[in-house]
């Protein structure tokens, strides 16, 4: 009877761990996408001249 509880505890622990890993993976993917979009936006802004404020002459 006790090994059934141990097996159940192991299964629950593994499922929780896999859930945490999945959530972390999605957070990392979202962070990378946001950073890439921000970098592309900054590069496009600099190329078009709108990224940095114009210096008064």
PDB file with one MODEL, atoms N, CA, C and O in Angstrom:
MODEL        1
ATOM      1  N   UNK A   1       0.840  -1.203   0.000  1.00  0.00           N
ATOM      2  CA  UNK A   1       0.000   0.000   0.000  1.00  0.00           C
ATOM      3  C   UNK A   1       0.878   1.258   0.000  1.00  0.00           C
ATOM      4  O   UNK A   1       0.563   2.248  -0.660  1.00  0.00           O
ATOM      5  N   UNK A   2       1.971   1.200   0.743  1.00  0.00           N
ATOM      6  CA  UNK A   2       2.817   2.386   0.860  1.00  0.00           C
ATOM      7  C   UNK A   2       3.510   2.698  -0.461  1.00  0.00           C
ATOM      8  O   UNK A   2       3.711   3.869  -0.780  1.00  0.00           O
ATOM      9  N   UNK A   3       3.885   1.666  -1.247  1.00  0.00           N
ATOM     10  CA  UNK A   3       4.579   1.930  -2.516  1.00  0.00           C
ATOM     11  C   UNK A   3       3.647   2.590  -3.518  1.00  0.00           C
ATOM     12  O   UNK A   3       4.099   3.308  -4.410  1.00  0.00           O
ATOM     13  N   UNK A   4       2.326   2.346  -3.375  1.00  0.00           N
ATOM     14  CA  UNK A   4       1.362   3.025  -4.257  1.00  0.00           C
ATOM     15  C   UNK A   4       1.391   4.533  -3.966  1.00  0.00           C
ATOM     16  O   UNK A   4       1.388   5.353  -4.884  1.00  0.00           O
ATOM     17  N   UNK A   5       1.418   4.877  -2.689  1.00  0.00           N
ATOM     18  CA  UNK A   5       1.491   6.297  -2.318  1.00  0.00           C
ATOM     19  C   UNK A   5       2.796   6.918  -2.798  1.00  0.00           C
ATOM     20  O   UNK A   5       2.812   8.054  -3.272  1.00  0.00           O
ATOM     21  N   UNK A   6       3.895   6.165  -2.673  1.00  0.00           N
ATOM     22  CA  UNK A   6       5.189   6.672  -3.134  1.00  0.00           C
ATOM     23  C   UNK A   6       5.163   6.897  -4.641  1.00  0.00           C
ATOM     24  O   UNK A   6       5.646   7.916  -5.135  1.00  0.00           O
ATOM     25  N   UNK A   7       4.592   5.936  -5.366  1.00  0.00           N
ATOM     26  CA  UNK A   7       4.481   6.062  -6.825  1.00  0.00           C
ATOM     27  C   UNK A   7       3.634   7.284  -7.185  1.00  0.00           C
ATOM     28  O   UNK A   7       3.980   8.051  -8.084  1.00  0.00           O
ATOM     29  N   UNK A   8       2.520   7.453  -6.471  1.00  0.00           N
ATOM     30  CA  UNK A   8       1.638   8.602  -6.711  1.00  0.00           C
ATOM     31  C   UNK A   8       2.388   9.912  -6.459  1.00  0.00           C
ATOM     32  O   UNK A   8       2.269  10.859  -7.237  1.00  0.00           O
ATOM     33  N   UNK A   9       3.155   9.961  -5.375  1.00  0.00           N
ATOM     34  CA  UNK A   9       3.921  11.168  -5.053  1.00  0.00           C
ATOM     35  C   UNK A   9       4.940  11.466  -6.149  1.00  0.00           C
ATOM     36  O   UNK A   9       5.128  12.622  -6.527  1.00  0.00           O
ATOM     37  N   UNK A  10       5.604  10.418  -6.662  1.00  0.00           N
ATOM     38  CA  UNK A  10       6.590  10.609  -7.732  1.00  0.00           C
ATOM     39  C   UNK A  10       5.908  11.136  -8.990  1.00  0.00           C
ATOM     40  O   UNK A  10       6.412  12.055  -9.636  1.00  0.00           O
ATOM     41  N   UNK A  11       4.758  10.551  -9.338  1.00  0.00           N
ATOM     42  CA  UNK A  11       4.036  10.980 -10.546  1.00  0.00           C
ATOM     43  C   UNK A  11       3.597  12.439 -10.410  1.00  0.00           C
ATOM     44  O   UNK A  11       3.745  13.227 -11.344  1.00  0.00           O
ATOM     45  N   UNK A  12       3.057  12.793  -9.245  1.00  0.00           N
ATOM     46  CA  UNK A  12       2.607  14.175  -9.022  1.00  0.00           C
ATOM     47  C   UNK A  12       3.788  15.138  -9.113  1.00  0.00           C
ATOM     48  O   UNK A  12       3.689  16.204  -9.721  1.00  0.00           O
ATOM     49  N   UNK A  13       4.914  14.747  -8.496  1.00  0.00           N
ATOM     50  CA  UNK A  13       6.102  15.611  -8.535  1.00  0.00           C
ATOM     51  C   UNK A  13       6.583  15.811  -9.962  1.00  0.00           C
ATOM     52  O   UNK A  13       6.915  16.928 -10.359  1.00  0.00           O
ATOM     53  N   UNK A  14       6.620  14.721 -10.741  1.00  0.00           N
ATOM     54  CA  UNK A  14       7.091  14.818 -12.126  1.00  0.00           C
ATOM     55  C   UNK A  14       6.158  15.687 -12.962  1.00  0.00           C
ATOM     56  O   UNK A  14       6.618  16.492 -13.771  1.00  0.00           O
ATOM     57  N   UNK A  15       4.848  15.527 -12.770  1.00  0.00           N
ATOM     58  CA  UNK A  15       3.907  16.324 -13.564  1.00  0.00           C
ATOM     59  C   UNK A  15       4.017  17.803 -13.206  1.00  0.00           C
ATOM     60  O   UNK A  15       3.954  18.663 -14.085  1.00  0.00           O
ATOM     61  N   UNK A  16       4.180  18.102 -11.916  1.00  0.00           N
ATOM     62  CA  UNK A  16       4.344  19.501 -11.499  1.00  0.00           C
ATOM     63  C   UNK A  16       5.631  20.075 -12.088  1.00  0.00           C
ATOM     64  O   UNK A  16       5.652  21.210 -12.566  1.00  0.00           O
ATOM     65  N   UNK A  17       6.715  19.273 -12.049  1.00  0.00           N
ATOM     66  CA  UNK A  17       7.988  19.735 -12.605  1.00  0.00           C
ATOM     67  C   UNK A  17       7.867  20.008 -14.098  1.00  0.00           C
ATOM     68  O   UNK A  17       8.367  21.020 -14.589  1.00  0.00           O
ATOM     69  N   UNK A  18       7.202  19.104 -14.823  1.00  0.00           N
ATOM     70  CA  UNK A  18       7.070  19.307 -16.271  1.00  0.00           C
ATOM     71  C   UNK A  18       6.216  20.542 -16.560  1.00  0.00           C
ATOM     72  O   UNK A  18       6.474  21.274 -17.516  1.00  0.00           O
ATOM     73  N   UNK A  19       5.200  20.765 -15.728  1.00  0.00           N
ATOM     74  CA  UNK A  19       4.361  21.960 -15.895  1.00  0.00           C
ATOM     75  C   UNK A  19       5.190  23.225 -15.684  1.00  0.00           C
ATOM     76  O   UNK A  19       5.087  24.181 -16.453  1.00  0.00           O
ATOM     77  N   UNK A  20       6.020  23.219 -14.629  1.00  0.00           N
ATOM     78  CA  UNK A  20       6.876  24.381 -14.350  1.00  0.00           C
ATOM     79  C   UNK A  20       7.848  24.617 -15.504  1.00  0.00           C
ATOM     80  O   UNK A  20       8.066  25.755 -15.918  1.00  0.00           O
ATOM     81  N   UNK A  21       8.436  23.524 -16.022  1.00  0.00           N
ATOM     82  CA  UNK A  21       9.377  23.654 -17.140  1.00  0.00           C
ATOM     83  C   UNK A  21       8.673  24.226 -18.364  1.00  0.00           C
ATOM     84  O   UNK A  21       9.230  25.071 -19.066  1.00  0.00           O
ATOM     85  N   UNK A  22       7.439  23.764 -18.625  1.00  0.00           N
ATOM     86  CA  UNK A  22       6.686  24.272 -19.779  1.00  0.00           C
ATOM     87  C   UNK A  22       6.404  25.767 -19.623  1.00  0.00           C
ATOM     88  O   UNK A  22       6.574  26.537 -20.567  1.00  0.00           O
ATOM     89  N   UNK A  23       5.973  26.171 -18.428  1.00  0.00           N
ATOM     90  CA  UNK A  23       5.679  27.590 -18.186  1.00  0.00           C
ATOM     91  C   UNK A  23       6.945  28.428 -18.359  1.00  0.00           C
ATOM     92  O   UNK A  23       6.914  29.489 -18.983  1.00  0.00           O
ATOM     93  N   UNK A  24       8.066  27.941 -17.799  1.00  0.00           N
ATOM     94  CA  UNK A  24       9.331  28.674 -17.930  1.00  0.00           C
ATOM     95  C   UNK A  24       9.743  28.778 -19.391  1.00  0.00           C
ATOM     96  O   UNK A  24      10.227  29.821 -19.832  1.00  0.00           O
ATOM     97  N   UNK A  25       9.549  27.677 -20.155  1.00  0.00           N
ATOM     98  CA  UNK A  25       9.916  27.687 -21.570  1.00  0.00           C
ATOM     99  C   UNK A  25       9.106  28.752 -22.312  1.00  0.00           C
ATOM    100  O   UNK A  25       9.655  29.500 -23.121  1.00  0.00           O
ATOM    101  N   UNK A  26       7.798  28.820 -22.035  1.00  0.00           N
ATOM    102  CA  UNK A  26       6.965  29.818 -22.707  1.00  0.00           C
ATOM    103  C   UNK A  26       7.369  31.228 -22.302  1.00  0.00           C
ATOM    104  O   UNK A  26       7.386  32.132 -23.138  1.00  0.00           O
ATOM    105  N   UNK A  27       7.698  31.427 -21.015  1.00  0.00           N
ATOM    106  CA  UNK A  27       8.135  32.756 -20.567  1.00  0.00           C
ATOM    107  C   UNK A  27       9.421  33.172 -21.274  1.00  0.00           C
ATOM    108  O   UNK A  27       9.574  34.326 -21.674  1.00  0.00           O
ATOM    109  N   UNK A  28      10.353  32.212 -21.426  1.00  0.00           N
ATOM    110  CA  UNK A  28      11.615  32.521 -22.113  1.00  0.00           C
ATOM    111  C   UNK A  28      11.345  32.862 -23.575  1.00  0.00           C
ATOM    112  O   UNK A  28      11.922  33.807 -24.112  1.00  0.00           O
ATOM    113  N   UNK A  29      10.452  32.078 -24.230  1.00  0.00           N
ATOM    114  CA  UNK A  29      10.130  32.334 -25.643  1.00  0.00           C
ATOM    115  C   UNK A  29       9.513  33.729 -25.789  1.00  0.00           C
ATOM    116  O   UNK A  29       9.879  34.487 -26.687  1.00  0.00           O
ATOM    117  N   UNK A  30       8.568  34.059 -24.892  1.00  0.00           N
ATOM    118  CA  UNK A  30       7.912  35.374 -24.963  1.00  0.00           C
ATOM    119  C   UNK A  30       8.934  36.491 -24.752  1.00  0.00           C
ATOM    120  O   UNK A  30       8.906  37.503 -25.452  1.00  0.00           O
ATOM    121  N   UNK A  31       9.841  36.302 -23.779  1.00  0.00           N
ATOM    122  CA  UNK A  31      10.857  37.325 -23.511  1.00  0.00           C
ATOM    123  C   UNK A  31      11.771  37.515 -24.718  1.00  0.00           C
ATOM    124  O   UNK A  31      12.116  38.645 -25.064  1.00  0.00           O
ATOM    125  N   UNK A  32      12.167  36.405 -25.364  1.00  0.00           N
ATOM    126  CA  UNK A  32      13.036  36.495 -26.545  1.00  0.00           C
ATOM    127  C   UNK A  32      12.313  37.212 -27.678  1.00  0.00           C
ATOM    128  O   UNK A  32      12.901  38.055 -28.357  1.00  0.00           O
ATOM    129  N   UNK A  33      11.031  36.880 -27.887  1.00  0.00           N
ATOM    130  CA  UNK A  33      10.263  37.527 -28.960  1.00  0.00           C
ATOM    131  C   UNK A  33      10.132  39.024 -28.686  1.00  0.00           C
ATOM    132  O   UNK A  33      10.314  39.841 -29.589  1.00  0.00           O
ATOM    133  N   UNK A  34       9.817  39.383 -27.441  1.00  0.00           N
ATOM    134  CA  UNK A  34       9.676  40.803 -27.096  1.00  0.00           C
ATOM    135  C   UNK A  34      10.997  41.542 -27.302  1.00  0.00           C
ATOM    136  O   UNK A  34      11.016  42.652 -27.832  1.00  0.00           O
ATOM    137  N   UNK A  35      12.107  40.919 -26.879  1.00  0.00           N
ATOM    138  CA  UNK A  35      13.417  41.551 -27.050  1.00  0.00           C
ATOM    139  C   UNK A  35      13.758  41.707 -28.530  1.00  0.00           C
ATOM    140  O   UNK A  35      14.296  42.735 -28.940  1.00  0.00           O
ATOM    141  N   UNK A  36      13.442  40.680 -29.338  1.00  0.00           N
ATOM    142  CA  UNK A  36      13.737  40.749 -30.771  1.00  0.00           C
ATOM    143  C   UNK A  36      12.911  41.848 -31.428  1.00  0.00           C
ATOM    144  O   UNK A  36      13.431  42.616 -32.237  1.00  0.00           O
ATOM    145  N   UNK A  37      11.630  41.927 -31.085  1.00  0.00           N
ATOM    146  CA  UNK A  37      10.771  42.966 -31.666  1.00  0.00           C
ATOM    147  C   UNK A  37      11.272  44.349 -31.255  1.00  0.00           C
ATOM    148  O   UNK A  37      11.297  45.267 -32.074  1.00  0.00           O
ATOM    149  N   UNK A  38      11.671  44.502 -29.993  1.00  0.00           N
ATOM    150  CA  UNK A  38      12.198  45.787 -29.541  1.00  0.00           C
ATOM    151  C   UNK A  38      13.474  46.165 -30.272  1.00  0.00           C
ATOM    152  O   UNK A  38      13.654  47.321 -30.653  1.00  0.00           O
ATOM    153  N   UNK A  39      14.370  45.186 -30.473  1.00  0.00           N
ATOM    154  CA  UNK A  39      15.624  45.468 -31.176  1.00  0.00           C
ATOM    155  C   UNK A  39      15.358  45.837 -32.629  1.00  0.00           C
ATOM    156  O   UNK A  39      15.963  46.769 -33.158  1.00  0.00           O
ATOM    157  N   UNK A  40      14.439  45.095 -33.282  1.00  0.00           N
ATOM    158  CA  UNK A  40      14.110  45.401 -34.682  1.00  0.00           C
ATOM    159  C   UNK A  40      13.503  46.800 -34.774  1.00  0.00           C
ATOM    160  O   UNK A  40      13.838  47.570 -35.675  1.00  0.00           O
ATOM    161  N   UNK A  41      12.608  47.126 -33.838  1.00  0.00           N
ATOM    162  CA  UNK A  41      11.999  48.453 -33.828  1.00  0.00           C
ATOM    163  C   UNK A  41      13.039  49.548 -33.647  1.00  0.00           C
ATOM    164  O   UNK A  41      12.965  50.591 -34.296  1.00  0.00           O
ATOM    165  N   UNK A  42      14.014  49.313 -32.762  1.00  0.00           N
ATOM    166  CA  UNK A  42      15.065  50.310 -32.542  1.00  0.00           C
ATOM    167  C   UNK A  42      15.919  50.480 -33.792  1.00  0.00           C
ATOM    168  O   UNK A  42      16.257  51.601 -34.171  1.00  0.00           O
ATOM    169  N   UNK A  43      16.269  49.360 -34.436  1.00  0.00           N
ATOM    170  CA  UNK A  43      17.095  49.437 -35.655  1.00  0.00           C
ATOM    171  C   UNK A  43      16.345  50.175 -36.756  1.00  0.00           C
ATOM    172  O   UNK A  43      16.905  51.044 -37.425  1.00  0.00           O
ATOM    173  N   UNK A  44      15.069  49.823 -36.943  1.00  0.00           N
ATOM    174  CA  UNK A  44      14.274  50.494 -37.978  1.00  0.00           C
ATOM    175  C   UNK A  44      14.151  51.982 -37.657  1.00  0.00           C
ATOM    176  O   UNK A  44      14.238  52.823 -38.552  1.00  0.00           O
ATOM    177  N   UNK A  45      13.948  52.308 -36.369  1.00  0.00           N
ATOM    178  CA  UNK A  45      13.846  53.714 -35.980  1.00  0.00           C
ATOM    179  C   UNK A  45      15.126  54.474 -36.258  1.00  0.00           C
ATOM    180  O   UNK A  45      15.081  55.613 -36.723  1.00  0.00           O
ATOM    181  N   UNK A  46      16.272  53.861 -35.980  1.00  0.00           N
ATOM    182  CA  UNK A  46      17.551  54.533 -36.235  1.00  0.00           C
ATOM    183  C   UNK A  46      17.759  54.709 -37.731  1.00  0.00           C
ATOM    184  O   UNK A  46      18.225  55.758 -38.177  1.00  0.00           O
ATOM    185  N   UNK A  47      17.407  53.666 -38.525  1.00  0.00           N
ATOM    186  CA  UNK A  47      17.604  53.751 -39.981  1.00  0.00           C
ATOM    187  C   UNK A  47      16.732  54.863 -40.563  1.00  0.00           C
ATOM    188  O   UNK A  47      17.191  55.638 -41.403  1.00  0.00           O
ATOM    189  N   UNK A  48      15.480  54.944 -40.120  1.00  0.00           N
ATOM    190  CA  UNK A  48      14.576  55.952 -40.670  1.00  0.00           C
ATOM    191  C   UNK A  48      14.800  57.316 -40.027  1.00  0.00           C
ATOM    192  O   UNK A  48      14.218  58.306 -40.468  1.00  0.00           O
ATOM    193  N   UNK A  49      15.648  57.385 -38.976  1.00  0.00           N
ATOM    194  CA  UNK A  49      15.952  58.661 -38.351  1.00  0.00           C
ATOM    195  C   UNK A  49      14.975  59.058 -37.271  1.00  0.00           C
ATOM    196  O   UNK A  49      15.087  60.149 -36.712  1.00  0.00           O
ATOM    197  N   UNK A  50      13.995  58.179 -36.955  1.00  0.00           N
ATOM    198  CA  UNK A  50      13.013  58.537 -35.938  1.00  0.00           C
ATOM    199  C   UNK A  50      13.368  57.938 -34.580  1.00  0.00           C
ATOM    200  O   UNK A  50      12.742  58.273 -33.574  1.00  0.00           O
ATOM    201  N   UNK A  51      14.359  57.061 -34.541  1.00  0.00           N
ATOM    202  CA  UNK A  51      14.675  56.365 -33.303  1.00  0.00           C
ATOM    203  C   UNK A  51      15.287  57.279 -32.264  1.00  0.00           C
ATOM    204  O   UNK A  51      14.952  57.183 -31.083  1.00  0.00           O
ATOM    205  N   UNK A  52      16.185  58.167 -32.682  1.00  0.00           N
ATOM    206  CA  UNK A  52      16.831  59.061 -31.719  1.00  0.00           C
ATOM    207  C   UNK A  52      16.336  60.484 -31.951  1.00  0.00           C
ATOM    208  O   UNK A  52      16.034  60.859 -33.083  1.00  0.00           O
ATOM    209  N   UNK A  53      16.253  61.267 -30.899  1.00  0.00           N
ATOM    210  CA  UNK A  53      15.794  62.653 -31.074  1.00  0.00           C
ATOM    211  C   UNK A  53      16.819  63.465 -31.862  1.00  0.00           C
ATOM    212  O   UNK A  53      18.027  63.269 -31.722  1.00  0.00           O
ATOM    213  N   UNK A  54      16.318  64.376 -32.690  1.00  0.00           N
ATOM    214  CA  UNK A  54      17.207  65.222 -33.501  1.00  0.00           C
ATOM    215  C   UNK A  54      17.923  66.217 -32.603  1.00  0.00           C
ATOM    216  O   UNK A  54      17.321  66.812 -31.709  1.00  0.00           O
ATOM    217  N   UNK A  55      19.194  66.386 -32.847  1.00  0.00           N
ATOM    218  CA  UNK A  55      19.937  67.386 -32.073  1.00  0.00           C
ATOM    219  C   UNK A  55      19.696  68.766 -32.681  1.00  0.00           C
ATOM    220  O   UNK A  55      19.812  68.943 -33.893  1.00  0.00           O
ATOM    221  N   UNK A  56      19.362  69.739 -31.839  1.00  0.00           N
ATOM    222  CA  UNK A  56      19.166  71.101 -32.388  1.00  0.00           C
ATOM    223  C   UNK A  56      20.488  71.674 -32.892  1.00  0.00           C
ATOM    224  O   UNK A  56      21.510  71.604 -32.210  1.00  0.00           O
ATOM    225  N   UNK A  57      20.450  72.234 -34.083  1.00  0.00           N
ATOM    226  CA  UNK A  57      21.674  72.787 -34.683  1.00  0.00           C
ATOM    227  C   UNK A  57      21.807  74.263 -34.310  1.00  0.00           C
ATOM    228  O   UNK A  57      22.769  74.917 -34.713  1.00  0.00           O
TER     229      UNK A  57
ENDMDL
END
